[in-house]
Amino acid sequence: MPERDDRRQFHHVRALMAGTREGMIAVAPDRTVRMINEPAAAMFEVTRNGCVGSSLDCLATPQLSAALDAAFADRVPVVMDCERNGRDYTCTVTPYEDGKAWGAIVTISDNSEILAVRRRSEAILTSTSDGIIIFDPNDRITFVNPAAERMLGRGIETLVGLVTDTWEVFGLSPDPEGTVRETGSQVREVRIQEPESRIVDVHVDPIVDDRQVYLGSVTTIRDVTVEREAMQMKNEFVSTVSHELRTPLTSIKGYIDLILDGEAGEINEIQQEFLSIVKENSDRLVDLINDMLDISRIESGRIVLKVQPLDIAERIAGAVNTFRAVLDQHGRDIKLDVSDNLPLAAGDPDRVGQVLINFISNAIKYSPEGGDIGVHASLEGKLVRVAISDEGIGIAAEDQARLFTKFYRVDSSLTREIGGTGLGLSICKSIIELLGGQVGVESEEGSGSTFWFTLPLASEKHVRTPALEGPLGSPGGRILVIDDSEDVANLIATYLSRRGYEVVKAFNADEAWEYAIELEPRVITLDVMVGEGAGFNLLRNLKADPRTADIPVVVLSIICDQGRSERCGATDYLEKPIDKKRLMSVIDSLVGSLDSPVVLVTDDDKNIVDLLSRTLKKRGYAVMAAYDGREAMAAIERTRPDAILLDLRMPVMDGYDVLEALKADPKTADIPVVIMSAYQIDQERANILSLASQLVGKPFDAEELVTHVESVMSESEQS
Ligand code: ADP
């Protein structure tokens, strides 16, 4: 009976072996093949009959023989890959106990197809010139291609197996929003220093299969050094050309202005008319160059935005004012509709002004038949929204989408006639987006357009640093003008000497240094490009030498380097071509403030600040104006005032807090403070007020208040 059972089992096993697609071989303890199925025989190209009873070595596959030895020796299954006739097999040799001795079962599977697919995908990943890193769902690196190894300067062996985040591999902090699994794709531009300095675009994308199962992530690293360098070269080219154009234009514009102002003697009507045309066109050229420079700054990321709280109503009024003359000429007007009590927005006042002027100028330009122009400002959620509408030619829907791209102009006889660069709106969009807002247009062809933009509200972290303004009255004293262009130096000198200043000119850094030491000018104007960039060194040296450190330096420059100028110690910064009025007011207030006592006026009511500033300046004081406590603290940090006029109730940081902070700091504790308040005193904090020198109730008489300031100042001088 047991024999019959054995036989039956043997048949079962044979049937099993015959029925499977896997190769199977049963090996006896003496290494002879006991059974081999058809797939196995085919794989090793032997006949089953020729093989059974022979040693396993008859398969002529040394790795298999070795695996069998290992399995017998260690009595554990051994897995090995082998290749026969270009096909790939995986063999598993599993030992089993056969009576007292050990036999083995060999199973062989043909992986050729799967491996071919895998090889192909790996070959593709290996051959691409983009670097590729693959992570499994547990953030473990499973694959790194040679391009990635090369770019990172790290061997595959130092990367595969690491549990990490792509940004960490680049030495950066992870995305604050979360992992790729949480956030979806992430992109950054990364500068690699080692082994070679490169700029790369790094994309990290989640890998999700068709059943939405997350399989990990893939990081693609693309070398964009050449593109970025080309872009930078283009930007540098534009910027150099524009600068080269600006220097002669500064002279052209300046001298025409002088002639038109009658500074070169009387001119007749025709001369006046012709020169006006020259002036108009040189202004257009300046605008164009400014636009090109703006674009190149924006594209190269060199634009510097001074974000501070801004009163949008004030900006709108300022912008509308610049069009007053043009509007009056055509008997047109702009209707303002600005909500009361709009909160302060956050923005760069000059740049927001630039956007407003651009939108308003377009509204005028593109409504040649007249019609109403309106400026509307309101609060929308946490944004200030400004809309400029006209009843002009309007814009077709298909053009609207492309309007904010560079150089785009709607093609029509009118736009051709009006002329323009098509750069304005693209600059506006970039500026507003950099400030955290948005721009847009609503329009219908033939019935007018509304261009709008939004700005975020000012938060506590935006602090305006109030400027120092000198007293009213006649300026005078010696000014050193440093500029390597003789024409420009002469122009500035003409402006200044007509205003009563004595001017000394220096055309290079050495000369400038000598004059600064010897002649002790009150103010210096410096073109930082003097002597091919020696200007910044000169500025630093002037600020480092005790003999010249206190002389205020106004940087005049054709390049946008306000940040650098301020870091080097410049007191103020003006861009070329020089705006005569601005230059004069900067110089006047600097000269005026030099010997005058400085008073800081702090009140959130702009009218009160203006009134007090004017009264103080008339009496010969230099004034700084702050509209809340934080601005006051920022002002004091920059210039120590001789007295402070302080309102108690203010937004952001109130008068009590300012007073307390001042008295707690030994550097500011002795500055006399005059409190002005219309409100009831906060009894709980009344003790703080004892720190003030004087308390004045509102309403007050400005002149009277100034006498209070004078008395506290003389008291503090005596003590
Ligand atoms: P420019 O005015 O110098 O051409 P902009 O970038 O300011 O450049 O404007 C781009 C184009 O958008 C203009 O050429 C004009 O076709 C269109 N556009 C701008 N503002 C208006 C408007 N208020 N009404 C109609 N079309 C406008």
Residues whose N, C-alpha, C, O or C-beta is under 5 A from the ligand:
A	BS01	ADP	N362 A363 Y366 G392 G394 I395 L403 Y408 R409 V410 T415 G419 G420 T421 G422 L423 G424 L425 S426 S449
